[in-house]
Amino acid sequence: MSEEFPEAPVIWTPSAETVAGAEMTRFMAWLRDARGLDFADYPALWDWSTTDLEGFWTAIRDFWDLKMTPPTGPVLDREIMPGARWFEGSRLNYADQIWRHVAEQPDRPAIRWRTEVASGVLTWGDLAAQAGALAAALRARGVVPGDRVCAILQNGAETLVAFLATVSIGATWSLTSPDMGRTAILDRFRQITPKVLIAADGYVHGGKSVSRLDLAAEVEAGLPDLAATILVNKLPERPDWPAHALDWADLTAGGDGPPETEQVEFSHPLWIVYSSGTTGNPKPIVHGHGGALLEMMKFPLHNDVKPADTFMWLTASGWIMWNCQLAPLCAGATLAIFDGAPNRPDMGELWRWTAETGTTFLGCGAAFFSASMKDGVVPREVADLSALRAIGATGSPLAPEAYDWIQANVKRDVWIVPISGGTDFAGAFVGGCILMPVRKGEMQCRFLGARVEAWDEDGKPLDNAVGELVCTRPMPSMPLMFWGDADGSRLRESYFETYPGVWRHGDWIRITPHGGAVIYGRSDATINRRGLRIGSSEIYRAVEDLPEVLDSLVVDLEMLGRESFMPLFVVLREGHALDEAMRGRILDAIRRAVSARYLPDEVTQVPEIPRTLSGKKLEVPVKKLLLGAAPDKAANRDSMANPAAFDAFVDYAAARAPAKAG
């Protein structure tokens, strides 16, 4: 990758008033007054947080007054990865941090929700009452701490109620989206032998009603240890349900307050989330009550979320951002949920819902902002965004051009807060700090408690150069285990094989001289041309800056010992074709923005780029396919957001096979 990086321009600076009223400022003042720790700026605070691990994580606990009993031993038993044990003997329940807000504001909105056919509000009192009723129903059916409750639900209010009821009683939660296929869902849930299944009878998306009763029945049949199945009516016209199914509406009625919470060990399993599962059996990643809660309570500091805020993140239920949106509830803020197609009837719809709910912090996958740019929508002209003060992004790198577009078309003085983290530890490694300026194309800082560095292949730290994203010190939210991974070998292979004892995340990162960070894409999808490597995101930025290009995907192949072969696939705007003139414009864009060294060997037009449910491009599965893997071995279509998009790549691989063999 290039060794010279010009300093990115500052495009936003916090006002003195903003800094004075920030949650991060309040935390730093508390550290000074309560602990005698005085930090001159955020970099000094971060350095302390990643060196005095015991001091920092107990400060997070005490600053938020989390309901946790003291540990019976040291806060951290041994500083090793994997295997570090935190707060042993401490007991808590994640849900208590949410239930504490009920008495303070029972009639205030906790959740503002919207589907394509309805909308509504759950107050804090409503949320507590419904979860209390459901928790009692689960207990009555024999659910005890440690049992698994799995759900096939969208990002709706019911999903949050079900989660809170489940974890309040000490059972372990696991969620997937109803638009996933039977095989993908069973690949996940069979591994964890759940006791209860909660499923939607269908959903409405893009104006179409999709029944999922058959899916629920197939999943139920594949889970022989189930004691009960609960169905949630989400279709406009309720279909006939099987007689044995329990009715969600009945089980959530009549509650009079939050459930009685079961106090569990710090490392008691809270939820099981999954790797994408696009290239193999999904990894069931287990996080604990205490580790997840401590990580979530950093979120209001880094995103400056206060109880008066309304927070929304456009997310599917199968993405870790569903879990992360619980953090604003932990801070007492209102959560806005948009469950529908954000481009129906047009790309202004999400922005109108943002205005209607008075959302102050809006987060989306970076792909949404790219699509908005290509569509030409001007959000400030279609909605009153006066309440909006922050824009978040994740899922893939937010291009520098998107920063310009947001300021010009959404709001000039909005705080742009991209984050980057992962399902693996249910949090973020790099992201925002409102005390610092925003530089175009960069994330502002490394997160508190996360000793993130860029390393070269020999394990040496890099200064303002692109390397592997590593975390050199343990964090409480790192996985407790993979479910069923008895000897821990699968966990070690996933994160600790490249650099023993150090977490390798699988992203390319550069730490800038002023402490910011730039993510360059997945390190396992590197472009390596004659010994010089770059991240695929650099090519995407160059190509997708062309107005005719809606999306793209590039892979670098090593074939039969020959020099690498690099095809580029592009999705063009309707009315445009990949003729010689268009091909020339694409190559010229790469030549000018990146280097002639990285010109693709072939450019091919495809209808759509295959993506995961969280919106990430499937570079590695496509690479495996083009290197000769069978389609069903290269990728699990049931784990894709758009499985039909893979067909064009299967056809391309088949067409190339004779030439490759020759």
Order of alpha helices (4+ residues) and beta strands (2+ residues): beta-alpha-alpha-alpha-alpha-beta-alpha-beta-beta-alpha-beta-alpha-beta-alpha-beta-beta-beta-alpha-beta-beta-alpha-beta-beta-beta-alpha-alpha-beta-alpha-alpha-beta-alpha-beta-alpha-alpha-beta-alpha-beta-beta-beta-beta-beta-beta-beta-beta-alpha-beta-beta-beta-beta-alpha-beta-beta-alpha-beta-alpha-alpha-alpha
